[in-house]
Amino acid sequence: MPQATMPQPAPALGVPAEPRAGSEFAPLLRTVRGQGLLDRRTGWYAARIVINLLALAATVTAMVLTGDSWWTLALALPLSVFWARSAFLGHDAGHGQITRGKRAGRLIGLLHSDLLLGMSYAWWNDKHNRHHANPNHVDKDPDVGVGALVWTQRQAEHREGLARRLTRNQARLFFPMLLLEGIALKVYGFQDLRRQTRRERAVEAPLLLVHIAGYATLLLTVMSPGKALTFALVHHALFGLHLGMTFAPNHKGMEMPDPDDPGASAWGHLRRQVLTSRNVRGGPLTDWFLGGLNYQIEHHLFPNMPRPHLKLAQSAVRAHCASLGIPYAETSLSDSYRQALEHMHEVGAPLRK
């Protein structure tokens, strides 16, 4: 859990401005820059923001019109889907994909994270930027640290009691546990307020409280307390499941740099990002459902590349990796889940003996 002694938030990560001369990444960066794929797509993002806000407004209107009925629970599904769109926009704002100005990008992030979702923008950026800097590194990536789940057999060896029993079965429990993620994201944000600077906290704390007050007021105005509580639980469960299904395919089961291996520690930007990431094949529906993060390799190589350009960069990235003999992992959505679950199952294997 975040502690008051943690370091200050990492700055938003972008493409290395001047990669080392002769590095494996430099030629690819020149190619991508030359194609204009790092240029902002402000109009594209403006349209998506407006469409998403209208969709959220339409869903809320439908809730009000349906009123105090169990049928209102059906609207938890579209609300969770459009909340996920908000999360994707907050994610892109944090990477500087939407605007070049930090102030405008932060404003968009605060709107979509704190106000609409009740999820701390500062907490997410700090955690996510540390992940991008060292993906799948057990000592540096918070996404593979010890938590409810563990990601290496070395981590599993130290589990005791209930945590040990959980690790034995973590693969089969993974998706059910994602149903709690929507609530957990709110809790993490409030816990992170202790770490934030006074200036950050003065902005984020009121926004988080306004979100909770507004959300509770909406549900209790439309529905009876029992139905409102049920709606909130179903809504947050579906939201957490959606986000978990988006992020699970990206790195789980891919290379995990060994801190004791000098070869892995010497990886440059290209290998560090490509070898630990996995792309998911699919068409426009997959791109929409996963918020463009199915192009995970391109996203990690160029974190501030606008979302609609990731697909356009794929051919150049794949060809460059092939020329260097670097594996480029790409699979279907279902197979990506299989690989992630198999990895979690193998991690818990020694505890099942």
C-alpha positions in Angstrom: 0.0 0.0 0.0 1.2 3.5 -0.6 3.1 5.0 2.3 3.9 8.6 3.3 7.6 7.8 2.7 7.2 6.9 -0.9 8.9 9.0 -3.5 7.1 11.8 -5.2 5.1 11.0 -8.4 7.2 10.2 -11.4 6.8 12.5 -14.3 4.8 11.4 -17.3 6.9 9.1 -19.4 7.4 9.8 -23.1 9.6 8.7 -25.9 13.3 9.2 -25.0 14.2 12.5 -26.6 17.8 11.6 -27.6 18.4 7.8 -27.4 22.0 6.7 -27.2 23.8 6.9 -30.5 23.9 3.5 -32.1 21.1 2.2 -29.8 18.7 -0.4 -31.2 15.8 2.0 -30.6 17.2 5.1 -32.4 16.4 3.9 -36.0 12.9 3.0 -35.1 12.3 6.4 -33.4 13.6 8.2 -36.4 11.2 6.2 -38.6 8.2 6.8 -36.4 8.9 10.5 -36.0 9.4 10.9 -39.7 5.9 9.4 -40.3 4.4 12.0 -37.9 3.1 9.3 -35.5 4.1 11.3 -32.5 2.1 14.3 -33.5 -1.0 15.0 -31.3 -4.5 14.2 -32.4 -6.4 16.8 -30.4 -9.5 16.7 -32.6 -9.8 12.9 -32.4 -9.6 13.0 -28.6 -12.0 15.9 -28.4 -14.6 13.9 -30.3 -14.1 10.9 -28.1 -14.4 12.9 -24.9 -17.6 14.5 -26.0 -19.1 11.2 -27.2 -18.2 9.5 -23.9 -19.7 12.4 -21.8 -22.9 12.2 -23.9 -23.1 8.5 -23.4 -22.6 8.8 -19.7 -25.3 11.5 -19.6 -27.7 9.3 -21.6 -27.1 6.4 -19.2 -27.8 8.6 -16.2 -30.9 9.9 -17.8 -32.1 6.4 -18.5 -31.5 5.5 -14.8 -33.6 8.5 -13.7 -36.4 7.6 -16.2 -36.4 3.9 -15.1 -36.6 4.9 -11.5 -36.9 2.7 -8.5 -37.0 -0.6 -10.3 -34.8 -3.7 -10.4 -34.7 -3.1 -14.2 -32.4 -0.1 -13.4 -29.7 -2.7 -12.5 -29.4 -3.5 -16.2 -28.0 0.0 -16.7 -25.0 -0.9 -14.5 -23.5 -2.6 -17.6 -23.4 0.4 -20.0 -22.4 2.7 -17.1 -19.4 0.4 -16.4 -18.4 0.3 -20.0 -18.5 4.1 -20.3 -16.6 4.4 -17.0 -13.9 2.3 -18.6 -13.8 4.7 -21.6 -13.3 7.5 -19.0 -10.4 5.5 -17.5 -8.8 5.0 -20.9 -9.0 8.8 -21.5 -7.5 9.5 -18.1 -4.7 7.0 -18.9 -3.9 8.7 -22.2 -4.0 12.2 -20.5 -1.5 10.9 -18.0 0.9 9.9 -20.7 0.6 13.3 -22.5 -1.0 11.7 -25.5 -3.9 14.2 -25.7 -2.2 17.6 -25.3 1.4 18.9 -25.2 0.6 21.3 -22.4 0.9 19.6 -18.9 -1.8 21.8 -17.4 -4.4 20.9 -20.0 -3.5 17.2 -19.8 -3.8 17.2 -16.0 -7.2 18.9 -16.2 -8.5 16.2 -18.5 -7.0 13.6 -16.3 -8.5 15.0 -13.1 -11.9 15.2 -14.8 -11.9 11.6 -16.1 -10.2 10.0 -13.1 -11.1 11.9 -9.9 -14.4 13.5 -10.7 -16.0 10.9 -13.0 -14.5 7.7 -11.5 -13.4 8.6 -7.9 -10.0 7.3 -8.8 -6.9 9.3 -7.9 -5.1 10.7 -11.0 -1.9 11.3 -9.0 -1.9 7.8 -7.5 -2.4 6.2 -10.9 0.3 8.2 -12.7 2.9 7.5 -10.0 2.2 3.8 -10.1 1.8 3.5 -13.8 4.9 5.5 -14.7 7.0 3.3 -12.5 5.5 0.3 -14.3 6.4 1.8 -17.7 10.0 2.6 -16.6 10.7 -1.0 -15.7 7.9 -3.4 -16.9 7.7 -6.8 -15.2 10.8 -6.0 -13.0 10.0 -7.6 -9.7 12.0 -5.0 -7.7 10.8 -1.9 -9.6 7.4 -2.6 -11.2 4.6 -2.1 -8.7 2.3 -4.2 -11.0 4.3 -7.4 -10.2 4.9 -6.7 -6.5 3.5 -8.9 -3.8 -0.2 -8.2 -3.2 -3.3 -10.2 -3.3 -1.6 -12.1 -6.1 2.1 -12.9 -6.7 4.0 -13.3 -9.9 7.1 -15.4 -9.2 7.7 -18.6 -7.4 10.2 -16.8 -5.2 7.4 -14.5 -4.0 5.1 -17.5 -3.5 7.6 -19.2 -1.2 7.0 -16.6 1.5 3.2 -16.8 1.5 1.6 -18.0 4.8 -1.9 -18.7 6.0 -4.8 -17.5 3.9 -2.4 -15.8 1.4 -0.7 -19.2 0.8 -4.0 -20.9 0.1 -5.0 -18.0 -2.2 -1.7 -18.3 -4.1 -2.3 -22.1 -4.6 -5.5 -21.3 -6.5 -4.8 -17.7 -7.8 -5.3 -18.6 -11.5 -8.9 -19.8 -11.0 -9.6 -17.0 -8.6 -8.2 -14.3 -10.8 -11.3 -13.2 -12.7 -13.6 -13.4 -9.6 -11.1 -11.2 -7.7 -11.3 -8.6 -10.4 -14.9 -8.0 -9.3 -13.4 -6.2 -6.3 -11.0 -4.0 -8.3 -13.5 -1.2 -8.9 -13.8 -0.6 -5.2 -10.1 -1.2 -4.6 -9.2 1.6 -7.0 -11.1 4.1 -4.9 -9.5 2.9 -1.7 -6.0 3.1 -3.1 -6.7 6.7 -4.2 -7.8 7.8 -0.7 -4.8 6.0 0.8 -2.4 7.8 -1.6 -3.6 11.2 -0.3 -1.0 10.8 2.5 1.8 10.6 0.0 0.7 13.5 -2.2 2.1 17.0 -1.9 -0.1 19.5 -0.1 -0.9 21.1 -3.5 -2.0 17.8 -5.1 -4.0 16.8 -2.1 -5.8 20.2 -2.0 -7.1 19.5 -5.6 -7.6 15.7 -5.5 -9.3 15.2 -2.1 -12.2 17.6 -2.8 -12.7 16.0 -6.3 -12.8 12.5 -4.8 -15.3 13.6 -2.2 -17.5 15.4 -4.8 -17.5 12.2 -6.9 -18.7 10.0 -3.9 -21.3 12.6 -2.9 -22.6 12.9 -6.4 -22.7 9.2 -7.1 -24.5 8.4 -3.8 -26.9 11.3 -4.4 -27.8 10.0 -7.8 -28.4 6.4 -6.7 -30.3 7.3 -3.6 -32.5 9.8 -5.5 -33.3 7.3 -8.2 -33.6 4.1 -6.1 -34.4 2.8 -2.6 -31.3 2.2 -0.4 -31.4 -1.5 -1.0 -31.5 -1.2 -4.8 -29.0 1.6 -4.7 -26.5 -0.5 -2.8 -27.0 -3.4 -5.1 -26.5 -1.2 -8.2 -23.3 0.2 -6.8 -21.9 -3.2 -6.1 -22.8 -4.6 -9.5 -21.6 -1.5 -11.3 -18.2 -1.5 -9.5 -17.8 -5.2 -10.0 -18.4 -4.9 -13.8 -16.1 -1.9 -14.0 -13.3 -3.7 -12.2 -13.8 -6.8 -14.4 -13.6 -4.7 -17.5 -10.4 -2.9 -16.5 -8.8 -6.2 -15.3 -9.7 -7.9 -18.6 -8.0 -4.9 -20.4 -4.7 -5.0 -18.5 -4.3 -8.7 -17.8 -3.2 -9.7 -21.4 -0.5 -7.1 -21.6 2.4 -8.4 -19.6 1.4 -11.5 -17.5 3.4 -14.5 -18.6 6.0 -12.4 -20.5 9.7 -12.1 -19.7 10.4 -10.9 -16.1 13.9 -9.4 -15.9 15.9 -11.0 -13.1 17.5 -8.4 -10.9 20.5 -10.7 -10.4 21.0 -11.3 -14.2 23.5 -8.7 -15.6 22.3 -9.4 -19.1 18.7 -8.4 -18.3 19.8 -5.3 -16.4 21.7 -4.2 -19.5 18.6 -4.3 -21.8 18.1 -1.0 -23.6 14.7 0.7 -24.0 13.7 -1.4 -27.0 14.3 -4.8 -25.5 13.1 -3.8 -22.0 9.7 -2.8 -23.5 9.2 -5.4 -26.3 10.3 -8.5 -24.5 8.0 -7.9 -21.5 4.9 -6.9 -23.5 2.3 -8.7 -25.6 0.0 -7.5 -28.3 -3.5 -8.7 -28.9 -4.8 -9.2 -32.4 -8.3 -8.1 -33.4 -10.4 -5.6 -35.3 -12.1 -2.4 -34.4 -14.2 -4.0 -31.7 -11.0 -5.3 -29.9 -9.4 -1.9 -30.3 -12.5 -0.2 -28.7 -12.9 -2.8 -25.9 -9.3 -2.7 -24.9 -8.9 1.1 -25.3 -6.1 0.7 -27.8 -3.9 -1.1 -25.2 -4.0 -4.2 -27.3 -1.1 -2.5 -29.1 0.9 -2.8 -25.9 4.3 -3.1 -27.5 3.9 0.1 -29.4 2.4 1.9 -26.4 5.4 0.9 -24.2 7.9 1.9 -26.8 6.1 5.3 -27.4 4.1 6.1 -24.3 3.1 9.5 -25.5 2.0 8.3 -28.9 -1.7 9.2 -29.5 -3.9 6.1 -29.3 -5.1 6.1 -33.0 -1.4 6.1 -34.1 -0.4 2.9 -32.3 -1.9 0.6 -35.0 -0.2 2.7 -37.7 3.2 2.2 -36.0 2.8 -1.6 -35.7 4.3 -2.6 -39.1 7.5 -0.5 -38.5 7.9 -1.9 -35.0 7.4 -5.5 -36.1 9.8 -5.1 -39.0 12.5 -3.5 -36.8 12.2 -6.2 -34.2 12.5 -8.9 -36.9 15.6 -7.3 -38.3 17.2 -7.5 -34.9 15.9 -11.0 -34.1 13.9 -9.7 -31.2 10.6 -11.7 -30.6 7.5 -9.7 -31.2 4.6 -11.3 -29.2 1.1 -11.1 -30.6 -1.8 -13.4 -30.0 -5.6 -13.6 -29.8 -7.5 -12.2 -26.8 -8.5 -15.6 -25.6 -5.0 -17.0 -25.9 -3.6 -14.0 -24.0 -5.8 -14.8 -21.1 -4.7 -18.4 -21.3 -1.1 -17.5 -21.2 -1.6 -15.1 -18.2 -3.6 -17.7 -16.3 -1.1 -20.5 -17.0 1.7 -18.2 -15.6 -0.3 -17.6 -12.4 -1.0 -21.3 -12.2 2.7 -22.2 -12.5 3.7 -19.6 -9.9 1.4 -21.3 -7.4 2.5 -24.9 -8.4 5.1 -25.4 -5.6 2.4 -24.6 -3.0 0.1 -27.3 -4.3 2.6 -30.1 -3.6 
